[in-house]
Amino acid sequence: RLDGVKTYMRMRRVPNHLQVKVIKWFDYLWSTQKCSNEEHAVGCLP
């Protein structure tokens, strides 16, 4: 589910510490079911 986001962040050279925060945020959203639709998930980013 995060493969596309991870690839995008690597291609855009997002700093590693920020990548970790984004991945943790997605994990939180998925675990709490606040954003279960993959297409909508990017819109859930803070």
PDB file of N, CA, C and O in Angstrom:
ATOM      1  N   ARG A   1       0.808  -1.207   0.000  1.00  0.00           N
ATOM      2  CA  ARG A   1       0.000   0.000   0.000  1.00  0.00           C
ATOM      3  C   ARG A   1       0.846   1.264   0.000  1.00  0.00           C
ATOM      4  O   ARG A   1       0.427   2.296  -0.525  1.00  0.00           O
ATOM      5  N   LEU A   2       2.016   1.187   0.578  1.00  0.00           N
ATOM      6  CA  LEU A   2       2.866   2.372   0.635  1.00  0.00           C
ATOM      7  C   LEU A   2       3.944   2.387  -0.432  1.00  0.00           C
ATOM      8  O   LEU A   2       4.746   3.319  -0.493  1.00  0.00           O
ATOM      9  N   ASP A   3       3.970   1.376  -1.261  1.00  0.00           N
ATOM     10  CA  ASP A   3       5.048   1.290  -2.246  1.00  0.00           C
ATOM     11  C   ASP A   3       5.127   2.527  -3.135  1.00  0.00           C
ATOM     12  O   ASP A   3       6.216   3.039  -3.395  1.00  0.00           O
ATOM     13  N   GLY A   4       3.991   2.998  -3.594  1.00  0.00           N
ATOM     14  CA  GLY A   4       3.978   4.173  -4.452  1.00  0.00           C
ATOM     15  C   GLY A   4       4.460   5.416  -3.739  1.00  0.00           C
ATOM     16  O   GLY A   4       5.188   6.226  -4.315  1.00  0.00           O
ATOM     17  N   VAL A   5       4.059   5.572  -2.493  1.00  0.00           N
ATOM     18  CA  VAL A   5       4.473   6.737  -1.704  1.00  0.00           C
ATOM     19  C   VAL A   5       5.977   6.680  -1.446  1.00  0.00           C
ATOM     20  O   VAL A   5       6.675   7.686  -1.567  1.00  0.00           O
ATOM     21  N   LYS A   6       6.466   5.499  -1.092  1.00  0.00           N
ATOM     22  CA  LYS A   6       7.900   5.341  -0.828  1.00  0.00           C
ATOM     23  C   LYS A   6       8.722   5.644  -2.080  1.00  0.00           C
ATOM     24  O   LYS A   6       9.742   6.331  -2.017  1.00  0.00           O
ATOM     25  N   THR A   7       8.265   5.126  -3.207  1.00  0.00           N
ATOM     26  CA  THR A   7       8.968   5.372  -4.466  1.00  0.00           C
ATOM     27  C   THR A   7       8.975   6.855  -4.792  1.00  0.00           C
ATOM     28  O   THR A   7      10.006   7.403  -5.182  1.00  0.00           O
ATOM     29  N   TYR A   8       7.831   7.506  -4.636  1.00  0.00           N
ATOM     30  CA  TYR A   8       7.731   8.936  -4.915  1.00  0.00           C
ATOM     31  C   TYR A   8       8.689   9.730  -4.032  1.00  0.00           C
ATOM     32  O   TYR A   8       9.390  10.621  -4.511  1.00  0.00           O
ATOM     33  N   MET A   9       8.717   9.403  -2.738  1.00  0.00           N
ATOM     34  CA  MET A   9       9.582  10.144  -1.818  1.00  0.00           C
ATOM     35  C   MET A   9      11.057   9.937  -2.162  1.00  0.00           C
ATOM     36  O   MET A   9      11.852  10.873  -2.068  1.00  0.00           O
ATOM     37  N   ARG A  10      11.427   8.720  -2.559  1.00  0.00           N
ATOM     38  CA  ARG A  10      12.821   8.471  -2.959  1.00  0.00           C
ATOM     39  C   ARG A  10      13.168   9.255  -4.222  1.00  0.00           C
ATOM     40  O   ARG A  10      14.238   9.857  -4.312  1.00  0.00           O
ATOM     41  N   MET A  11      12.256   9.245  -5.198  1.00  0.00           N
ATOM     42  CA  MET A  11      12.509   9.950  -6.453  1.00  0.00           C
ATOM     43  C   MET A  11      12.622  11.451  -6.235  1.00  0.00           C
ATOM     44  O   MET A  11      13.404  12.126  -6.905  1.00  0.00           O
ATOM     45  N   ARG A  12      11.840  11.972  -5.296  1.00  0.00           N
ATOM     46  CA  ARG A  12      11.862  13.413  -5.008  1.00  0.00           C
ATOM     47  C   ARG A  12      12.921  13.777  -3.973  1.00  0.00           C
ATOM     48  O   ARG A  12      13.043  14.935  -3.573  1.00  0.00           O
ATOM     49  N   ARG A  13      13.686  12.772  -3.543  1.00  0.00           N
ATOM     50  CA  ARG A  13      14.770  12.947  -2.577  1.00  0.00           C
ATOM     51  C   ARG A  13      14.303  13.605  -1.285  1.00  0.00           C
ATOM     52  O   ARG A  13      14.938  14.521  -0.763  1.00  0.00           O
ATOM     53  N   VAL A  14      13.184  13.113  -0.794  1.00  0.00           N
ATOM     54  CA  VAL A  14      12.672  13.563   0.501  1.00  0.00           C
ATOM     55  C   VAL A  14      13.643  13.046   1.566  1.00  0.00           C
ATOM     56  O   VAL A  14      14.041  11.882   1.519  1.00  0.00           O
ATOM     57  N   PRO A  15      14.028  13.894   2.524  1.00  0.00           N
ATOM     58  CA  PRO A  15      14.963  13.451   3.565  1.00  0.00           C
ATOM     59  C   PRO A  15      14.437  12.215   4.301  1.00  0.00           C
ATOM     60  O   PRO A  15      13.233  12.068   4.513  1.00  0.00           O
ATOM     61  N   ASN A  16      15.358  11.335   4.685  1.00  0.00           N
ATOM     62  CA  ASN A  16      14.979  10.073   5.322  1.00  0.00           C
ATOM     63  C   ASN A  16      14.133  10.271   6.570  1.00  0.00           C
ATOM     64  O   ASN A  16      13.167   9.538   6.785  1.00  0.00           O
ATOM     65  N   HIS A  17      14.487  11.259   7.400  1.00  0.00           N
ATOM     66  CA  HIS A  17      13.716  11.456   8.637  1.00  0.00           C
ATOM     67  C   HIS A  17      12.267  11.833   8.329  1.00  0.00           C
ATOM     68  O   HIS A  17      11.360  11.471   9.078  1.00  0.00           O
ATOM     69  N   LEU A  18      12.050  12.551   7.241  1.00  0.00           N
ATOM     70  CA  LEU A  18      10.689  12.918   6.853  1.00  0.00           C
ATOM     71  C   LEU A  18       9.959  11.716   6.250  1.00  0.00           C
ATOM     72  O   LEU A  18       8.758  11.549   6.463  1.00  0.00           O
ATOM     73  N   GLN A  19      10.672  10.887   5.505  1.00  0.00           N
ATOM     74  CA  GLN A  19      10.067   9.670   4.966  1.00  0.00           C
ATOM     75  C   GLN A  19       9.555   8.782   6.093  1.00  0.00           C
ATOM     76  O   GLN A  19       8.463   8.221   6.002  1.00  0.00           O
ATOM     77  N   VAL A  20      10.342   8.658   7.151  1.00  0.00           N
ATOM     78  CA  VAL A  20       9.936   7.841   8.299  1.00  0.00           C
ATOM     79  C   VAL A  20       8.658   8.394   8.911  1.00  0.00           C
ATOM     80  O   VAL A  20       7.758   7.630   9.259  1.00  0.00           O
ATOM     81  N   LYS A  21       8.568   9.714   9.045  1.00  0.00           N
ATOM     82  CA  LYS A  21       7.366  10.329   9.620  1.00  0.00           C
ATOM     83  C   LYS A  21       6.142  10.072   8.752  1.00  0.00           C
ATOM     84  O   LYS A  21       5.067   9.767   9.269  1.00  0.00           O
ATOM     85  N   VAL A  22       6.298  10.193   7.447  1.00  0.00           N
ATOM     86  CA  VAL A  22       5.179   9.962   6.526  1.00  0.00           C
ATOM     87  C   VAL A  22       4.717   8.507   6.613  1.00  0.00           C
ATOM     88  O   VAL A  22       3.517   8.237   6.660  1.00  0.00           O
ATOM     89  N   ILE A  23       5.659   7.580   6.634  1.00  0.00           N
ATOM     90  CA  ILE A  23       5.313   6.160   6.715  1.00  0.00           C
ATOM     91  C   ILE A  23       4.600   5.853   8.025  1.00  0.00           C
ATOM     92  O   ILE A  23       3.630   5.095   8.040  1.00  0.00           O
ATOM     93  N   LYS A  24       5.068   6.433   9.118  1.00  0.00           N
ATOM     94  CA  LYS A  24       4.404   6.226  10.413  1.00  0.00           C
ATOM     95  C   LYS A  24       2.994   6.809  10.394  1.00  0.00           C
ATOM     96  O   LYS A  24       2.076   6.226  10.971  1.00  0.00           O
ATOM     97  N   TRP A  25       2.817   7.946   9.740  1.00  0.00           N
ATOM     98  CA  TRP A  25       1.496   8.567   9.648  1.00  0.00           C
ATOM     99  C   TRP A  25       0.535   7.664   8.874  1.00  0.00           C
ATOM    100  O   TRP A  25      -0.602   7.453   9.298  1.00  0.00           O
ATOM    101  N   PHE A  26       0.996   7.133   7.737  1.00  0.00           N
ATOM    102  CA  PHE A  26       0.158   6.213   6.972  1.00  0.00           C
ATOM    103  C   PHE A  26      -0.184   4.978   7.789  1.00  0.00           C
ATOM    104  O   PHE A  26      -1.327   4.522   7.770  1.00  0.00           O
ATOM    105  N   ASP A  27       0.794   4.430   8.507  1.00  0.00           N
ATOM    106  CA  ASP A  27       0.526   3.264   9.353  1.00  0.00           C
ATOM    107  C   ASP A  27      -0.539   3.583  10.393  1.00  0.00           C
ATOM    108  O   ASP A  27      -1.418   2.764  10.659  1.00  0.00           O
ATOM    109  N   TYR A  28      -0.461   4.769  10.978  1.00  0.00           N
ATOM    110  CA  TYR A  28      -1.460   5.186  11.963  1.00  0.00           C
ATOM    111  C   TYR A  28      -2.843   5.277  11.315  1.00  0.00           C
ATOM    112  O   TYR A  28      -3.825   4.775  11.862  1.00  0.00           O
ATOM    113  N   LEU A  29      -2.913   5.916  10.156  1.00  0.00           N
ATOM    114  CA  LEU A  29      -4.204   6.058   9.472  1.00  0.00           C
ATOM    115  C   LEU A  29      -4.811   4.702   9.148  1.00  0.00           C
ATOM    116  O   LEU A  29      -6.005   4.491   9.359  1.00  0.00           O
ATOM    117  N   TRP A  30      -4.005   3.786   8.641  1.00  0.00           N
ATOM    118  CA  TRP A  30      -4.504   2.462   8.292  1.00  0.00           C
ATOM    119  C   TRP A  30      -4.916   1.689   9.527  1.00  0.00           C
ATOM    120  O   TRP A  30      -5.941   1.007   9.512  1.00  0.00           O
ATOM    121  N   SER A  31      -4.140   1.779  10.598  1.00  0.00           N
ATOM    122  CA  SER A  31      -4.445   0.997  11.803  1.00  0.00           C
ATOM    123  C   SER A  31      -5.698   1.501  12.505  1.00  0.00           C
ATOM    124  O   SER A  31      -6.382   0.732  13.181  1.00  0.00           O
ATOM    125  N   THR A  32      -6.005   2.782  12.352  1.00  0.00           N
ATOM    126  CA  THR A  32      -7.191   3.339  12.996  1.00  0.00           C
ATOM    127  C   THR A  32      -8.380   3.413  12.044  1.00  0.00           C
ATOM    128  O   THR A  32      -9.455   3.880  12.419  1.00  0.00           O
ATOM    129  N   GLN A  33      -8.183   2.947  10.803  1.00  0.00           N
ATOM    130  CA  GLN A  33      -9.239   2.936   9.783  1.00  0.00           C
ATOM    131  C   GLN A  33      -9.733   4.335   9.434  1.00  0.00           C
ATOM    132  O   GLN A  33     -10.839   4.484   8.916  1.00  0.00           O
ATOM    133  N   LYS A  34      -8.935   5.356   9.708  1.00  0.00           N
ATOM    134  CA  LYS A  34      -9.358   6.720   9.392  1.00  0.00           C
ATOM    135  C   LYS A  34      -9.226   7.027   7.911  1.00  0.00           C
ATOM    136  O   LYS A  34      -9.850   7.951   7.390  1.00  0.00           O
ATOM    137  N   CYS A  35      -8.411   6.242   7.253  1.00  0.00           N
ATOM    138  CA  CYS A  35      -8.206   6.486   5.830  1.00  0.00           C
ATOM    139  C   CYS A  35      -7.914   5.155   5.158  1.00  0.00           C
ATOM    140  O   CYS A  35      -6.763   4.848   4.849  1.00  0.00           O
ATOM    141  N   SER A  36      -8.948   4.372   4.935  1.00  0.00           N
ATOM    142  CA  SER A  36      -8.749   3.021   4.424  1.00  0.00           C
ATOM    143  C   SER A  36      -8.753   2.934   2.901  1.00  0.00           C
ATOM    144  O   SER A  36      -8.416   1.885   2.352  1.00  0.00           O
ATOM    145  N   ASN A  37      -9.117   3.988   2.217  1.00  0.00           N
ATOM    146  CA  ASN A  37      -9.137   4.000   0.763  1.00  0.00           C
ATOM    147  C   ASN A  37      -7.781   4.496   0.257  1.00  0.00           C
ATOM    148  O   ASN A  37      -7.400   5.633   0.536  1.00  0.00           O
ATOM    149  N   GLU A  38      -7.049   3.656  -0.484  1.00  0.00           N
ATOM    150  CA  GLU A  38      -5.706   4.025  -0.941  1.00  0.00           C
ATOM    151  C   GLU A  38      -5.705   5.298  -1.771  1.00  0.00           C
ATOM    152  O   GLU A  38      -4.802   6.123  -1.632  1.00  0.00           O
ATOM    153  N   GLU A  39      -6.689   5.468  -2.621  1.00  0.00           N
ATOM    154  CA  GLU A  39      -6.735   6.651  -3.473  1.00  0.00           C
ATOM    155  C   GLU A  39      -6.956   7.915  -2.654  1.00  0.00           C
ATOM    156  O   GLU A  39      -6.515   8.995  -3.050  1.00  0.00           O
ATOM    157  N   HIS A  40      -7.622   7.794  -1.538  1.00  0.00           N
ATOM    158  CA  HIS A  40      -7.910   8.933  -0.676  1.00  0.00           C
ATOM    159  C   HIS A  40      -6.796   9.162   0.348  1.00  0.00           C
ATOM    160  O   HIS A  40      -6.747  10.216   0.984  1.00  0.00           O
ATOM    161  N   ALA A  41      -5.909   8.187   0.509  1.00  0.00           N
ATOM    162  CA  ALA A  41      -4.899   8.223   1.563  1.00  0.00           C
ATOM    163  C   ALA A  41      -3.990   9.443   1.465  1.00  0.00           C
ATOM    164  O   ALA A  41      -3.658  10.036   2.492  1.00  0.00           O
ATOM    165  N   VAL A  42      -3.583   9.828   0.277  1.00  0.00           N
ATOM    166  CA  VAL A  42      -2.698  10.985   0.132  1.00  0.00           C
ATOM    167  C   VAL A  42      -3.395  12.246   0.630  1.00  0.00           C
ATOM    168  O   VAL A  42      -2.743  13.128   1.189  1.00  0.00           O
ATOM    169  N   GLY A  43      -4.692  12.344   0.438  1.00  0.00           N
ATOM    170  CA  GLY A  43      -5.447  13.488   0.939  1.00  0.00           C
ATOM    171  C   GLY A  43      -5.540  13.525   2.447  1.00  0.00           C
ATOM    172  O   GLY A  43      -5.906  14.550   3.022  1.00  0.00           O
ATOM    173  N   CYS A  44      -5.216  12.427   3.093  1.00  0.00           N
ATOM    174  CA  CYS A  44      -5.245  12.359   4.553  1.00  0.00           C
ATOM    175  C   CYS A  44      -3.953  12.860   5.184  1.00  0.00           C
ATOM    176  O   CYS A  44      -3.873  13.005   6.404  1.00  0.00           O
ATOM    177  N   LEU A  45      -2.954  13.121   4.370  1.00  0.00           N
ATOM    178  CA  LEU A  45      -1.685  13.604   4.926  1.00  0.00           C
ATOM    179  C   LEU A  45      -1.879  14.975   5.565  1.00  0.00           C
ATOM    180  O   LEU A  45      -2.651  15.799   5.076  1.00  0.00           O
ATOM    181  N   PRO A  46      -1.166  15.206   6.667  1.00  0.00           N
ATOM    182  CA  PRO A  46      -1.294  16.525   7.328  1.00  0.00           C
ATOM    183  C   PRO A  46      -0.661  17.626   6.513  1.00  0.00           C
ATOM    184  O   PRO A  46      -0.681  18.787   6.923  1.00  0.00           O
TER     185      PRO A  46
END
